[in-house]
Amino acid sequence: MNARTLFLIIVLILDVASALGVVYARHQSRHLAVDLGTLESERDEAMAEWSRLQLEQAWLADAGQIEAKARRELGMRPPESTQILVVRP
């Protein structure tokens, strides 16, 4: 085998290795793009859930809602004026 044939075989092997590297890199790129899409969907769902929870928290913290629930579920009512005792220092 002469030097030129050996050189061509080495170049061919490097060319095939390079092609396999490109195929692997593209495969990884596609795989990562799919993972990114999945994670973005999960992020969007989490943000929507967070917004719903913030709205629910604001609604539950509303004084009118608290008073209505106290009246409805606990049977509470405001005290009569005769039941209020004011203590002065």
PEBELSUL-V231269 format. One record per helix or strand of 2 or more residues. SS is the DSSP state (helix for helix, strand for strand). FROM is the first residue (numbers start at 0). TO is the last residue. If there is no record, write none. Layout:
# PEBELSUL-V231269
[[SS:FROM:TO] [SS:FROM:TO]]
This chain:
# PEBELSUL-V231269
[[helix:2:60] [helix:62:73] [helix:80:82]]
